[in-house]
């Protein structure tokens, strides 16, 4: 044990980690302990410290007086020299830390998203309304506003207070206190990563189903999913050891989220979800919720000032475009019934709403999809979608499918099949064709219409290529698309394109 008076002239080889005593806190702290021992060759042991937030589980945190409910007792132990370092869920750390304490490392974040847990038979009950357990103001606001559109059959959503550690919350769901509960996926995943806690988790999740909530609609709390490791700033012996588990990309995302969090005033009462992700070399940040009765609804790509000059073209069909904007009259989509029979142990990725016609054939397979627009179409038709790629493309889906907690609830790690058009290939796995592109006959008036357009939003790179081949003058126009596969294809082809979070932001920037 290190002595604050500096009497030890020899570097210690044993350190004490301060931690809360919940199953999740002990599990994640043990994982950090094992990693540090592996990387440094030193020994680390855990010391449990009770916090106010652990003791008072009746009221929501935002109704309690004071702050730092999960950290101040750990801070005191660190400052007194009772422990050498502490491991926090980074989202629990306020912006103002006690003098003398240093944030030495931010660990790599896996699974920033929230997850909805519910009994497997809930969707088929077709309830008109469901009750979701949560005590987070952010979740309360956003679940009521956005969950109905992506849950099967679009029920109304209300929330009721739910406190306690992860296992206590799931036990309350199993007892029938709620129709569903909302938790951080990262917490469940950490429990699934350790053998001892996995045994408990298997029992807790038995008979439950899930939906990983899309961050463009229901972003997580700022800093959710990462761990912050603190020590005294005078510990020059210890700081380099802790930095061996530091993850710089996560730190950049955290910096973006926490700056946005502070811009709203911060605090556990804040009803705004904030999530930043590094994608294609750019940080895209989602902010959704409510402040002083005003709706917060922002998606920002940092460092990209979005200027869109009208008139505009949007690569969608007429039903999805404002009547004053140009749309895609050239590339039509024709759906057809897929013929391939699937092994029961297969995950399906639905790339487009045009796959809907073939879905009844595969209704018993776990479904994932490309984005929230497709997710909403499937939910309205009564399909449960376990997760969507959102703005991060297949990287996001791959992360979700690698989750041990997700694999546990699905019954295993099964191969992918991708429902898409007959020309496409996918990084995820083999494809099943269920629609085709057809080139329509258009009159000369359409060419004249396109010549007047200044800004084009493309939904895929093949769409752009079809248009550019027929109308070469388009190559000189200004082009926009979302981040992900389409953006990378434009870059690979050497075509200048500006990234946009979504069509919504493209439209707003043109006003």
C-alpha positions as a printed Julia matrix, in Angstrom:
511×3 Matrix{Float64}:
   0.0     0.0     0.0
   1.33    3.44   -0.92
   1.93    5.93    1.92
   1.08    9.59    1.3
   4.1    10.78    3.31
   6.39    9.26    0.71
   8.28    7.06    3.2
   8.5     4.2     0.71
  11.5     4.64   -1.53
  10.73    1.44   -3.45
   7.82    1.45   -5.9
   4.96   -0.63   -4.51
   3.87   -3.71   -6.41
   0.46   -3.94   -4.8
  -2.32   -1.39   -5.19
  -5.79   -1.06   -3.7
  -8.75   -0.19   -5.94
 -11.76    1.51   -4.37
 -15.11    0.37   -5.75
 -18.81    0.32   -5.01
 -20.2    -3.01   -3.85
 -22.89   -3.79   -6.44
 -22.54   -6.83   -8.67
 -21.9    -4.6   -11.69
 -19.36   -2.39   -9.9
 -17.43   -5.4    -8.61
 -17.56   -7.1   -12.0
 -16.28   -4.14  -13.99
 -13.66   -3.36  -11.35
 -12.43   -6.96  -11.41
 -12.12   -6.74  -15.2
  -9.98   -3.6   -14.85
  -7.94   -5.26  -12.08
  -7.2    -8.25  -14.31
  -6.27   -6.05  -17.27
  -3.93   -3.87  -15.2
  -2.24   -6.92  -13.71
  -1.78   -8.35  -17.2
  -0.31   -5.11  -18.61
   1.83   -3.97  -15.66
   2.84   -7.13  -13.8
   1.71   -5.51  -10.54
  -0.9    -6.76   -8.09
  -4.24   -5.05   -7.47
  -6.93   -5.8    -4.89
 -10.45   -4.43   -4.41
 -11.83   -2.52   -1.43
 -15.61   -2.04   -1.27
 -16.84    1.41   -0.27
 -20.55    2.11    0.26
 -21.98    5.24   -1.35
 -25.11    7.28   -0.71
 -26.49    6.33   -4.12
 -26.23    2.64   -3.23
 -27.88    3.1     0.17
 -30.86    5.21   -0.95
 -32.67    3.32   -3.7
 -36.23    4.5    -3.09
 -36.23    7.95   -4.69
 -34.96    8.88   -8.16
 -31.55   10.56   -7.92
 -32.91   13.81   -9.34
 -35.26   14.07   -6.34
 -32.44   13.79   -3.78
 -30.67   16.8    -2.28
 -26.99   17.2    -3.08
 -24.81   15.68   -5.8
 -22.05   13.11   -6.43
 -24.23   10.35   -4.95
 -22.01    7.54   -6.27
 -18.61    9.21   -5.92
 -18.08   11.35   -2.82
 -17.33    8.44   -0.46
 -14.85    7.06   -3.01
 -13.3    10.53   -3.31
 -12.83   10.7     0.46
 -11.15    7.29    0.57
  -8.8     8.32   -2.23
  -7.87   11.64   -0.61
  -7.24    9.95    2.76
  -4.93    7.4     1.17
  -7.19    4.46    2.04
  -7.1     3.36   -1.61
  -4.65    4.0    -4.45
  -7.17    4.38   -7.27
 -10.91    4.25   -7.87
 -12.92    2.98  -10.83
 -16.13    4.82  -11.71
 -18.81    4.51  -14.32
 -17.66    7.64  -16.11
 -21.2     9.01  -16.42
 -21.32    9.22  -12.59
 -18.41   11.68  -12.5
 -19.39   15.34  -12.3
 -17.49   18.07  -14.12
 -16.14   19.53  -10.86
 -13.79   17.08   -9.17
 -12.06   17.53   -5.78
  -8.7    19.25   -5.84
  -5.84   16.77   -6.01
  -7.75   14.03   -7.85
  -6.71   13.22  -11.43
  -8.63   11.39  -14.15
  -5.77    9.1   -15.2
  -7.55    6.93  -17.77
 -10.78    6.52  -19.7
 -11.33    2.93  -20.79
 -12.55    1.83  -24.19
 -16.3     2.14  -24.49
 -18.33   -0.78  -25.71
 -22.06   -0.44  -26.26
 -23.02    3.12  -25.4
 -26.65    2.31  -26.18
 -29.59    1.67  -23.88
 -31.4    -1.66  -24.07
 -35.09   -2.37  -23.51
 -35.85   -5.68  -21.76
 -39.31   -7.28  -21.73
 -40.99  -10.71  -21.6
 -40.81  -12.6   -24.89
 -44.59  -12.63  -25.26
 -45.07   -8.86  -24.83
 -45.13   -7.87  -28.54
 -47.68  -10.53  -29.48
 -50.05   -9.25  -26.77
 -50.56   -6.13  -28.93
 -51.09   -3.94  -25.89
 -52.37   -0.43  -26.55
 -50.08    0.89  -23.83
 -47.01   -0.37  -21.98
 -45.28    0.73  -18.75
 -41.5     1.02  -18.81
 -39.5     1.09  -15.58
 -36.83    3.8   -15.3
 -35.9     6.64  -12.97
 -33.87    8.65  -15.48
 -35.46   11.95  -16.61
 -33.73   11.51  -19.97
 -35.24    8.08  -20.5
 -38.67    9.17  -19.22
 -38.91   11.94  -21.8
 -37.42   10.13  -24.78
 -39.11    6.76  -24.22
 -42.55    8.36  -24.2
 -41.77   10.39  -27.3
 -39.88    7.93  -29.5
 -40.38    4.32  -28.34
 -43.98    3.98  -29.65
 -42.8     4.43  -33.24
 -40.26    1.57  -33.09
 -42.0    -0.96  -30.82
 -44.29   -3.55  -32.48
 -47.82   -2.27  -33.1
 -46.91    1.22  -31.78
 -48.31    1.17  -28.21
 -48.48    4.27  -26.05
 -45.62    4.39  -23.54
 -45.64    5.59  -19.94
 -42.91    5.28  -17.31
 -42.75    4.45  -13.61
 -39.91    4.83  -11.13
 -37.29    2.06  -11.05
 -34.13    2.22   -8.91
 -31.61   -0.35   -7.71
 -28.69   -2.24   -9.19
 -28.95   -4.15  -12.47
 -30.01   -7.5   -11.0
 -32.59   -5.85   -8.72
 -34.13   -4.0   -11.67
 -34.38   -7.14  -13.79
 -35.91   -9.04  -10.87
 -38.61   -6.34  -10.61
 -39.38   -6.81  -14.31
 -39.6   -10.57  -13.83
 -41.97  -10.01  -10.89
 -44.39   -8.24  -13.24
 -43.96   -4.72  -11.84
 -43.45   -3.35  -15.37
 -44.05   -4.37  -18.97
 -40.45   -3.47  -19.81
 -37.4    -1.81  -18.3
 -34.66    0.34  -19.81
 -31.01   -0.21  -18.84
 -27.53    0.58  -20.14
 -26.4    -2.21  -22.45
 -22.81   -1.72  -21.26
 -23.74   -2.78  -17.72
 -25.43   -6.0   -18.81
 -22.55   -6.72  -21.18
 -19.95   -6.42  -18.43
 -21.91   -8.91  -16.34
 -21.96  -11.27  -19.33
 -18.17  -11.0   -19.73
 -17.31  -12.54  -16.34
 -17.94  -16.19  -15.52
 -19.37  -15.66  -12.02
 -21.76  -12.85  -12.94
 -22.72  -14.6   -16.2
 -24.29  -17.44  -14.21
 -26.52  -14.97  -12.39
 -27.28  -13.09  -15.6
 -28.38  -16.25  -17.42
 -31.08  -16.82  -14.8
 -32.15  -13.17  -14.82
 -32.49  -12.98  -18.61
 -34.23  -16.32  -19.08
 -37.52  -15.76  -20.9
 -36.76  -12.12  -21.72
 -36.44  -10.44  -25.09
 -34.71   -7.19  -26.0
 -34.38   -4.16  -28.22
 -31.12   -2.2   -28.45
 -32.44    1.35  -28.71
 -31.22    3.44  -31.67
 -29.1     6.38  -30.58
 -30.53    8.75  -33.2
 -33.87    8.52  -31.38
 -32.91    7.52  -27.83
 -29.31    8.56  -27.15
 -27.64    7.42  -23.96
 -26.45    9.51  -21.03
 -23.27   11.48  -21.67
 -20.24    9.21  -20.99
 -22.35    6.05  -20.72
 -20.46    2.82  -21.36
 -16.97    4.06  -20.42
 -15.13    3.74  -17.12
 -13.1     6.54  -15.54
 -10.07    5.63  -13.42
  -8.88    8.23  -10.92
  -5.9     8.55   -8.6
  -4.13   11.39   -6.81
  -2.35   13.74   -9.19
   0.84   13.3    -7.11
   1.02    9.58   -7.92
   3.7     9.75  -10.6
   4.43    6.06   -9.95
   0.86    4.98  -10.67
  -0.35    7.3   -13.44
   1.68    5.65  -16.29
   0.4     2.23  -15.21
  -3.22    3.37  -15.36
  -2.71    4.96  -18.76
  -2.04    1.5   -20.2
  -5.84    1.0   -20.27
  -6.61    4.49  -21.62
  -8.49    4.6   -24.96
  -8.0     7.82  -26.89
 -10.89    7.43  -29.35
 -13.32    6.95  -26.46
 -11.78    9.98  -24.73
 -12.55   12.12  -27.81
 -16.16   10.94  -27.82
 -16.44   11.61  -24.08
 -15.04   15.13  -24.49
 -17.73   15.91  -27.07
 -20.54   14.46  -24.94
 -19.5    16.13  -21.71
 -19.08   19.54  -23.35
 -22.63   19.27  -24.69
 -23.84   18.01  -21.3
 -22.38   21.08  -19.56
 -23.9    23.41  -22.16
 -27.33   22.38  -20.77
 -26.23   22.9   -17.16
 -25.44   19.25  -16.36
 -26.77   17.37  -13.33
 -28.74   14.13  -12.87
 -32.0    16.06  -13.38
 -31.1    16.82  -17.03
 -33.63   15.21  -19.37
 -31.36   15.17  -22.44
 -29.62   12.16  -23.95
 -26.24   12.94  -25.52
 -24.25   10.42  -27.53
 -21.19   11.01  -29.72
 -19.58    8.44  -31.99
 -16.48    8.61  -34.15
 -17.52    7.42  -37.62
 -15.55    7.74  -40.86
 -13.1    10.02  -39.09
 -15.78   12.42  -37.87
 -17.6    12.8   -34.57
 -21.37   12.74  -34.97
 -23.31   13.76  -31.86
 -26.99   13.26  -31.07
 -28.82   15.38  -28.48
 -32.45   14.57  -27.71
 -34.74   15.33  -24.81
 -36.31   18.33  -23.13
 -35.09   21.42  -21.28
 -37.52   23.82  -19.55
 -40.41   22.39  -21.56
 -38.62   22.91  -24.89
 -37.86   19.9   -27.09
 -34.17   19.26  -27.81
 -33.62   17.51  -31.14
 -30.13   17.88  -32.65
 -27.77   15.75  -34.7
 -24.41   17.39  -35.39
 -21.29   16.35  -37.29
 -18.5    18.23  -35.55
 -16.35   20.41  -37.77
 -18.8    20.25  -40.69
 -20.67   23.49  -41.21
 -23.71   22.46  -43.18
 -24.78   24.85  -45.94
 -27.32   23.6   -48.47
 -28.29   25.79  -51.39
 -31.76   25.45  -52.87
 -33.29   24.06  -55.04
 -32.66   20.6   -53.58
 -33.02   16.99  -54.72
 -33.66   14.13  -52.28
 -33.08   10.58  -53.45
 -36.39    9.21  -52.19
 -39.79    8.62  -53.77
 -42.55   11.21  -54.02
 -44.35   10.11  -50.83
 -41.29   10.87  -48.68
 -40.35   14.28  -50.1
 -41.91   17.73  -49.7
 -43.91   18.72  -52.76
 -41.58   21.62  -53.59
 -38.45   19.43  -53.67
 -37.23   17.23  -56.51
 -37.16   13.5   -55.92
 -36.03   10.26  -57.56
 -38.27    9.53  -60.55
 -35.59    7.49  -62.32
 -34.71    4.56  -60.04
 -37.76    2.54  -59.06
 -37.82   -0.34  -56.54
 -39.76   -3.51  -57.32
 -40.29   -5.92  -54.43
 -40.66   -9.66  -54.89
 -40.91  -12.74  -52.7
 -37.55  -14.29  -51.77
 -37.3   -18.02  -52.35
 -34.39  -19.07  -50.14
 -35.16  -21.31  -47.17
 -33.2   -20.53  -44.01
 -31.73  -22.54  -41.2
 -33.66  -21.64  -38.06
 -30.44  -20.37  -36.44
 -29.96  -17.3   -38.63
 -30.06  -13.56  -37.92
 -31.67  -11.37  -40.58
 -30.54   -7.86  -41.49
 -33.26   -5.93  -43.33
 -31.58   -3.32  -45.53
 -34.7    -1.49  -46.73
 -38.42   -1.09  -46.27
 -38.7    -2.67  -49.74
 -37.94   -6.01  -48.06
 -41.2    -5.89  -46.1
 -43.1    -8.01  -48.63
 -40.82  -11.0   -48.09
 -40.65  -10.8   -44.27
 -43.65  -13.05  -43.45
 -41.58  -15.94  -44.82
 -38.86  -15.25  -42.22
 -40.96  -13.94  -39.32
 -39.47  -16.37  -36.77
 -35.88  -15.18  -37.28
 -34.26  -12.43  -35.17
 -34.52   -9.16  -37.1
 -32.12   -6.21  -37.3
 -32.32   -3.38  -39.81
 -30.49   -0.52  -41.5
 -31.97    2.57  -39.86
 -34.83    4.08  -37.9
 -36.97    4.74  -40.98
 -36.99    1.03  -41.82
 -37.36    0.17  -38.14
 -40.52    2.27  -37.91
 -42.03    0.59  -40.99
 -41.36   -2.86  -39.55
 -42.69   -1.94  -36.09
 -45.92   -0.6   -37.58
 -46.36   -3.96  -39.32
 -45.87   -5.73  -35.98
 -42.27   -6.91  -36.32
 -39.83   -6.78  -33.4
 -36.49   -5.32  -34.52
 -33.7    -6.08  -32.05
 -31.46   -3.24  -33.21
 -30.59   -1.02  -36.14
 -27.41    0.24  -37.79
 -28.38    3.87  -37.28
 -25.86    6.34  -38.73
 -22.84    4.06  -38.1
 -23.63    1.38  -40.66
 -22.68   -2.26  -40.26
 -20.02   -1.4   -37.65
 -22.83   -0.71  -35.19
 -24.63   -3.96  -36.04
 -21.41   -5.96  -35.72
 -20.81   -4.49  -32.25
 -24.33   -5.39  -31.15
 -24.08   -8.94  -32.52
 -20.74   -9.51  -30.75
 -22.34   -8.67  -27.4
 -22.34  -11.74  -25.15
 -25.53  -10.49  -23.49
 -27.25  -10.23  -26.88
 -25.99  -13.69  -27.86
 -27.3   -15.02  -24.56
 -30.81  -13.71  -25.24
 -30.78  -14.83  -28.9
 -29.63  -18.31  -27.91
 -26.24  -18.14  -29.62
 -24.02  -16.35  -32.13
 -25.73  -17.15  -35.41
 -24.66  -16.23  -38.97
 -26.14  -13.3   -40.85
 -28.33  -13.23  -43.92
 -28.96   -9.83  -45.49
 -32.26   -8.98  -47.21
 -31.44   -6.49  -49.95
 -31.67   -5.8   -53.69
 -30.53   -8.37  -56.23
 -27.3    -6.51  -57.08
 -25.98   -5.78  -53.59
 -23.28   -7.42  -51.52
 -22.86   -6.96  -47.77
 -19.98   -6.91  -45.31
 -22.26   -8.68  -42.82
 -22.84  -11.9   -44.73
 -24.58  -13.6   -47.64
 -27.45  -11.72  -49.26
 -31.0   -12.7   -50.13
 -32.54  -10.73  -52.98
 -36.06   -9.47  -52.33
 -36.27   -6.36  -54.51
 -34.68   -4.98  -57.66
 -33.91   -1.58  -59.12
 -35.68   -0.63  -62.33
 -34.86    2.36  -64.51
 -38.0     4.3   -65.38
 -38.75    6.13  -68.59
 -38.7     9.87  -67.87
 -39.39   12.77  -70.2
 -37.03   15.61  -71.08
 -38.74   17.82  -68.52
 -37.07   15.82  -65.73
 -33.61   16.63  -67.11
 -34.5    20.32  -67.2
 -35.71   20.04  -63.59
 -32.44   18.44  -62.47
 -30.33   21.07  -64.24
 -31.85   23.7   -61.94
 -30.98   21.76  -58.77
 -28.02   23.0   -56.72
 -27.83   20.37  -53.96
 -28.35   16.6   -54.22
 -28.85   14.18  -51.32
 -28.12   10.57  -52.33
 -29.35    7.53  -50.42
 -26.84    5.17  -52.07
 -23.8     5.37  -54.32
 -25.36    3.13  -57.04
 -28.23    5.63  -57.19
 -25.76    8.46  -57.87
 -23.97    6.4   -60.56
 -27.22    5.69  -62.41
 -28.12    9.39  -62.42
 -24.61   10.58  -63.33
 -24.43    8.17  -66.27
 -27.71    9.45  -67.69
 -27.15   13.1   -66.73
 -23.35   13.8   -66.8
 -23.86   17.45  -65.78
 -24.7    16.22  -62.26
 -21.0    15.57  -61.63
 -20.48   19.33  -61.29
 -23.25   19.76  -58.73
 -22.96   19.71  -54.9
 -23.49   16.27  -53.4
 -24.51   15.19  -49.88
 -25.09   11.85  -48.16
 -25.07   10.23  -44.73
 -21.98    8.78  -43.09
 -21.28    5.1   -43.64
 -21.16    2.9   -46.73
 -22.42    5.56  -49.17
 -20.02    8.23  -47.89
 -17.07    5.85  -48.13
 -18.02    4.87  -51.69
 -18.05    8.54  -52.77
 -14.65    9.07  -51.16
 -13.18    5.95  -52.79
 -14.4     7.18  -56.18
 -12.77   10.56  -55.58
 -16.07   12.45  -55.78
 -16.47   15.42  -53.46
 -19.37   14.88  -51.09
 -20.44   16.54  -47.85
 -21.58   14.31  -44.96
 -24.99   15.04  -43.43
 -26.48   13.33  -40.35
 -29.74   12.57  -42.17
 -32.28   13.88  -44.67
 -33.93   15.83  -41.84
 -30.78   17.93  -41.25
 -30.28   18.3   -45.02
 -33.76   19.79  -45.35
 -33.32   22.07  -42.33
 -30.0    23.4   -43.65
 -31.69   24.36  -46.93
 -34.31   26.61  -45.33
